[in-house]
Amino acid sequence: MRLLGILAFLTFCVVILPAFSQLEEADHRERLLVEVTGDPAPADFVVWAVRRAFAWTYSGDPTLVFLTTIQDLSYGAEMYLRVKVQGRTAAGTTVVKVFPVTVRNVTIPWQDAGMLFVSNSPETLAWTKGLFRGSLGLGEVARLLYHHRNGVKGRPMHLVVRVANPSPRPARIWVSDAHAGPVRAALYAGHAAASRWLRLYWSETGQILEIPGHTTRPLSEVILPPDHVGSGILQVRLLQGKGVVLDVAGLLEGDLEPAQESYLINRDTKHLRGVFPSPRRDLVVNYESTSPTPVIIGGKDHQNGPPLGEISHGTYGVIYTIRVNLFNPSTHARQAVVRATALAGPAMGTFLVDRDVVGVSLVQSGVPQTLATIRLEPLERRMVFVSTMPEAGSTYPIQMVFSPR
């Protein structure tokens, strides 16, 4: 994980955020440009991108009211919005302004993640702690999965994900992210975050952001009451700049930043933390309508990350892309039924089956649930794709079975 180098790398990264009083001085006639990608970029992500752009421009958490209806934004299209922004200056003055906003869906070549960052250990946090740091160089893409519970009674905890640019020159990143929480059920938190993010992944949706030199910016913050869980998935690509650092930390309300050494200390040997290569598994399955064909998802779960040298095969945060070659040798039409079954314990899942998104709750082990039914004409050969990802909070492996009806 190169943690020692990253710690030194980040030590010199000064947090520079504009004072919220700049909202008072801002020219409300100046149009804010927000750049996104996606085919299309979903409306809810457009809203999230605009909110983040305002938060980065005017530090703090301004209240936004959208005065224009938000819709999905197609490739190459632009959307013109009017947004009412309200915030307080350091002097306590309330400022309300209406800003014009342009949201532009730009095209950048797709590049999938080459690294998987996992922050799930310790899963339950007993004090303020640095949880994970991972670095990205120019052109690199990393997927970050985090999943943590506030284990402190009587105090809320801020679960934060940040990106730092230690270089004096600006950096540009592309980020696609979804977050869930606070909720008590770890199973639901992991599923909600994964379900939202997979829809972004399958449509290549993200936001392009610029980070000034020597600056740290927040990517997300979930405030966890006691015994509540926050979960999220981000995919980040460095488009321009020397390097950036992704940082996950849990801060009890009222505490200062965690000690640098806390990022290195981890006594939880049950859950996963580390940097893993190639978070994608491509499988090929051949199915004939005369017999069932099983596929195991999350079947090899190595729980030890670097520096022991183990790699994570098909575990949380790994995308499965399954090419299924279907063949009906009969002279009669047949139906292939796609089912999923939890083998080890409660699980939830989100699947893309032949362009249809399906969400399932596999609460009982050994009880199959139907994902899709595919009709095959006599002697027909057909190829379909299935995509899914093991979700934080669920128990793996699960089994998919293609079987005749």
C-alpha positions, -999 to +999 in steps of 0.1 A: +000+000+000+030+023+002+014+038+033+046+053+047+052+071+015+016+082+013+018+096+048+049+117+040+032+126+007+001+140+025+019+157+053+027+186+031-008+188+016-023+220+030-061+222+031-071+253+011-108+259+009-124+292+000-140+311+028-178+308+029-179+346+028-170+343-008-206+335-014-214+370-004-189+384-028-197+361-057-211+374-089-244+357-092-244+364-130-213+343-135-223+309-148-210+278-129-199+250-153-204+214-141-189+186-163-203+151-162-201+119-183-227+091-189-249+075-214-270+092-202-259+109-169-289+101-146-308+131-131-300+122-095-263+121-103-266+155-120-281+169-088-253+154-068-227+168-091-241+203-090-243+202-051-207+191-050-196+218-074-212+245-052-197+229-020-162+229-036-166+265-048-180+279-016-167+258+013-192+246+038-226+230+030-247+256+013-285+249+009-295+245-027-329+248-042-332+238-079-355+262-098-353+241-130-365+206-135-336+181-137-336+154-163-313+127-175-285+143-197-274+126-229-239+124-244-228+158-258-258+176-244-260+207-221-285+216-195-291+252-182-302+255-146-311+282-121-301+273-085-309+293-054-280+291-029-283+299+008-255+300+033-240+318+063-208+338+064-183+336+093-200+367+107-233+349+108-249+368+079-274+348+058-267+351+021-292+340-006-283+342-043-296+327-075-269+313-098-270+302-134-255+267-139-245+249-171-242+211-169-223+196-198-221+159-207-186+155-221-170+125-237-138+110-223-124+075-233-136+049-209-110+032-187-119+007-160-102+004-126-069-013-124-068-012-086-092-020-058-090+000-026-109-016+003-116+001+036-136-023+058-112-030+087-118-022+114-155-024+104-167-011+138-150+021+149-143+027+186-126+060+184-114+087+159-092+069+134-075+071+100-089+042+080-073+041+046-050+060+023-042+051-013-024+070-041-031+074-078-007+084-105-015+100-138-037+078-159-044+054-131-079+044-121-089+030-087-121+017-072-126+024-035-151+005-014-156+016+022-180+001+049-179+011+086-200+013+117-200+038+145-193+017+176-192+046+201-221+051+224-235+086+227-214+104+201-220+108+163-191+100+140-182+117+107-172+091+081-154+111+055-138+104+021-114+130+008-090+135-021-057+154-017-035+170-043+000+174-027+014+190-059+017+228-064-001+223-097-038+217-103-051+181-108-081+170-126-100+138-117-130+119-129-151+104-101-181+082-101-195+076-066-225+065-046-230+065-008-255+050+016-263+057+053-267+062+080-286+030+086-284+003+113-285-027+089-251-033+073-268-055+047-290-027+034-262-001+035-239-022+013-267-030-011-280+006-014-245+019-022-237-009-046-271-007-064-268+031-070-231+028-080-235-001-104-261+019-124-235+046-127-208+021-137-229+005-164-237+039-179-201+052-175-214+081-154-191+104-135-180+140-128-149+158-138-134+180-110-104+202-106-083+202-074-060+232-069-025+226-058-018+218-021-055+212-015-077+186+000-114+183-010-142+163+004-158+137-018-184+125+007-194+127+044-218+105+062-227+114+098-232+082+117-253+081+149-242+053+174-245+018+159-252+031+124-234+021+092-221+041+063-211+025+030-200+037-004-182+030-037-161+054-057-142+050-089-115+077-094-093+084-124-065+110-125-068+129-158-042+155-151-016+161-125+013+144-107-008+123-083-036+124-058-043+106-025-077+091-015-083+092+022-110+076+044-113+086+081-137+083+110-139+114+132-159+115+164-178+148+166-157+174+182-124+156+177-094+168+157-079+150+127-068+115+135-031+108+143-011+099+112+000+066+129-037+055+132-037+049+094-011+022+100-025+005+131-052-022+124-060-050+149-090-063+130-080-095+113-115-105+103-124-078+077-106-066+046-084-036+041-057-030+014-049-024-022-057-052-047-050-055-084-075-058-113-110-056-096-127-074-125-135-110-134-145-119-170-161-153-173-175-173-202-204-198-196-218-222-222-254-232-217-276-257-235-313-259-228-310-296-218-293-291-184-286-265-157-253-245-157-241-229-124-218-199-118-203-190-085-200-153-075-175-144-047-163-180-043-126-172-036-124-146-008-088-142+004-091-120+035-055-110+038-043-080+018-008-067+013+019-068+026+013-105+028+010-106-010-025-122-011-049-109-038-086-106-036-103-130-061-139-121-068-147-105-034-164-072-024-160-045-050-150-068-079-171-065-111-181-099-126-188-097-163-202-130-176-207-138-213-233-165-216-235-185-248-270-199-250-280-228-273-313-245-278-307-278-297-344-286-296-369-282-325-392-266-299-389-232-282-374-233-247-370-209-218-338-204-199-344-193-163-317-173-145-318-178-107-296-167-078-292-185-045-273-174-013-250-203-002-235-191+030-258-165+046-280-135+040-271-115+009-285-089-014-275-083-050-278-061-081-276-077-115-275-065-151-291-093-172-293-087-209-296-049-204-322-052-176-312-042-140-326-066-114-323-062-076-328-092-053-329-100-015-315-134-008-323-134+028-326-172+032-297-194+023-305-221-003-337-204-015-334-194-051-348-162-066-355-156-103-336-129-120-348-133-156-364-156-181-349-158-216-368-173-245-349-194-270-364-203-304-358-237-319-321-243-327-314-207-317-279-196-306-278-164-285-253-145-264-262-124-234-242-106-208-246-107-170-229-082-147-228-080-109-206-071-080-203-086-045-218-061-021-204-050+013-226-064+042-237-095+023-224-130+028-207-148-001-205-170-022-238-169-040-247-191-070-263-182-103-279-210-122-290-210-159-316-238-161-344-250-184-380-243-174 
